[in-house]
Amino acid sequence: MEKAKKVSESIMTMTELVLPNNTNQLGKLLGGQLMLWIDVCAALCAQKHNNRICVTASVDKVDFHHSINLGDAVTLVASVNRVFNTSMEIGVKVFAESFREGTKIHTNTAYLTFVCLNNLGKPEKATEAIPETEDEKRRYDEAMQRREGRLQNRNQ
């Protein structure tokens, strides 16, 4: 097990094409389909960071800023915001790109908590994350604020 890894070493980027099977009657991407892609991208990021299986513990928040259309390319970028003990927060940014219109917009943001597991399926200490850039340091600090809010809500 590695003691620590740079946040940049675990970034995961995934691109999907919005097909008719992924849309509602208005030709917009189904929210559940997007949530599946977010969960998969975040899980890959967590597992890449820890070199072991990580499972979703919670989805804290998914903000829908703009709809995503049939035919758009959807790019998801996941990174480790902060590691706590056995858990970590993964942030996912979603972008929709229309090649026909030549546009690319930030459509969604999501925060998920993953737990690192050992070979017996039991929680295990996660690999520390080292933030380097100003953006990574900001996300690192904000992750602690969100964690405190989650823990407060759990105790109520």
Phi, psi and omega per residue, in radians:
M1 nan 2.308 3.092
E2 -1.345 2.538 3.133
K3 -1.309 -0.723 -3.117
A4 -2.713 2.664 3.104
K5 -2.426 2.565 3.029
K6 -1.165 2.521 3.086
V7 -0.964 -0.704 -3.087
S8 -1.096 -0.381 -3.124
E9 -1.317 -0.269 -3.030
S10 -2.007 0.099 -3.124
I11 -1.085 2.350 3.138
M12 -2.111 2.269 3.100
T13 -2.098 2.302 -3.097
M14 -2.337 2.404 3.107
T15 -2.183 2.333 3.139
E16 -2.225 2.646 3.066
L17 -1.788 2.290 3.122
V18 -1.389 1.946 -3.130
L19 -1.810 2.879 -3.118
P20 -0.935 -0.623 3.140
N21 -1.146 -0.309 -3.115
N22 -1.630 0.002 -2.968
T23 -2.032 2.859 3.020
N24 -1.546 -2.988 -3.095
Q25 -1.174 -0.271 3.131
L26 -1.644 0.036 -3.126
G27 1.365 0.388 3.129
K28 -1.842 2.516 3.124
L29 -1.034 2.311 3.083
L30 -1.158 2.374 3.133
G31 -1.030 -0.681 3.136
G32 -1.134 -0.631 3.101
Q33 -1.141 -0.764 3.112
L34 -1.101 -0.706 3.137
M35 -1.109 -0.633 3.060
L36 -1.082 -0.835 3.133
W37 -1.068 -0.702 3.114
I38 -1.061 -0.810 -3.112
D39 -1.104 -0.748 3.138
V40 -1.117 -0.811 -3.125
C41 -1.096 -0.752 3.128
A42 -1.138 -0.708 3.127
A43 -1.110 -0.731 3.098
L44 -1.080 -0.706 3.114
C45 -1.094 -0.843 -3.131
A46 -1.072 -0.741 -3.118
Q47 -1.224 -0.649 3.082
K48 -1.103 -0.704 -3.118
H49 -1.154 -0.677 -3.028
N50 -1.758 -0.178 -3.076
N51 0.973 0.621 3.075
R52 -2.810 3.006 -3.109
I53 -1.154 2.359 3.043
C54 -2.273 2.429 -3.100
V55 -2.085 2.657 3.131
T56 -1.217 2.197 3.064
A57 -1.743 -0.639 3.112
S58 -2.848 2.723 2.979
V59 -1.965 1.931 -3.021
D60 -1.294 -0.778 -2.975
K61 -2.876 2.401 2.982
V62 -2.296 2.020 3.101
D63 -1.701 2.285 3.089
F64 -1.849 1.783 -3.110
H65 -1.494 -0.682 -3.100
H66 -2.519 2.659 3.058
S67 -1.336 2.809 3.132
I68 -2.084 2.332 -2.991
N69 -1.745 2.732 3.006
L70 -0.915 2.309 3.124
G71 1.606 -0.213 3.106
D72 -1.246 2.625 2.945
A73 -1.613 2.220 -3.114
V74 -1.893 2.091 3.119
T75 -1.922 2.219 3.133
L76 -1.964 2.319 3.127
V77 -2.169 2.029 -3.101
A78 -1.959 2.469 3.055
S79 -2.572 2.718 3.104
V80 -1.319 2.111 3.089
N81 -1.470 -0.753 -3.127
R82 -2.880 2.528 3.045
V83 -1.855 2.406 -3.137
F84 -1.820 -1.487 3.049
N85 -2.197 -1.437 3.031
T86 -1.660 -0.198 -3.096
S87 -1.930 2.873 3.111
M88 -2.640 2.653 3.034
E89 -1.710 2.286 3.068
I90 -1.956 2.264 3.060
G91 -1.805 2.435 3.129
V92 -2.217 2.224 3.019
K93 -1.874 2.428 -3.102
V94 -2.083 2.346 3.121
F95 -2.203 2.406 3.055
A96 -1.924 2.323 -3.126
E97 -2.188 2.213 3.042
S98 -1.804 1.928 3.137
F99 -1.200 -0.584 -3.130
R100 -1.135 -0.734 -3.129
E101 -1.597 -0.227 -3.124
G102 1.235 0.605 -3.120
T103 -2.091 2.650 3.048
K104 -2.493 2.162 -3.124
I105 -2.298 2.635 3.040
H106 -1.393 2.010 -3.032
T107 -1.808 -0.528 -3.017
N108 -2.599 2.696 2.997
T109 -2.359 2.438 3.135
A110 -2.466 2.604 3.064
Y111 -2.192 2.223 -3.127
L112 -2.248 2.624 3.055
T113 -1.927 2.284 3.104
F114 -2.088 2.655 3.080
V115 -2.049 2.340 3.129
C116 -1.453 2.308 -3.111
L117 -2.055 2.621 3.036
N118 -1.530 -3.041 -3.089
N119 -1.170 -0.269 3.111
L120 -1.669 0.041 3.139
G121 1.418 0.299 3.138
K122 -1.777 2.554 3.113
P123 -0.985 2.447 -3.113
E124 -2.397 2.632 3.127
K125 -0.935 2.273 -3.137
A126 -1.490 2.766 3.094
T127 -1.244 2.251 3.126
E128 -1.049 2.634 3.100
A129 -1.951 2.301 -3.139
I130 -1.856 1.879 3.081
P131 -1.371 2.406 -3.126
E132 -2.035 -0.788 -3.076
T133 -1.421 2.900 3.095
E134 -1.060 -0.712 3.127
D135 -1.104 -0.766 3.117
E136 -1.112 -0.681 3.123
K137 -1.181 -0.670 3.095
R138 -1.111 -0.812 3.134
R139 -1.123 -0.609 3.091
Y140 -1.066 -0.835 3.130
D141 -1.154 -0.761 -3.125
E142 -1.143 -0.549 3.122
A143 -1.093 -0.643 3.113
M144 -1.163 -0.688 3.100
Q145 -1.091 -0.753 3.118
R146 -1.142 -0.694 3.128
R147 -1.076 -0.780 3.122
E148 -1.051 -0.682 3.079
G149 -1.130 -0.729 3.115
R150 -1.097 -0.785 -3.131
L151 -1.142 -0.671 3.094
Q152 -1.085 -0.783 3.133
N153 -1.133 -0.638 -3.137
R154 -1.147 -0.623 -3.098
N155 -1.390 -0.182 -3.115
Q156 -1.528 nan nan
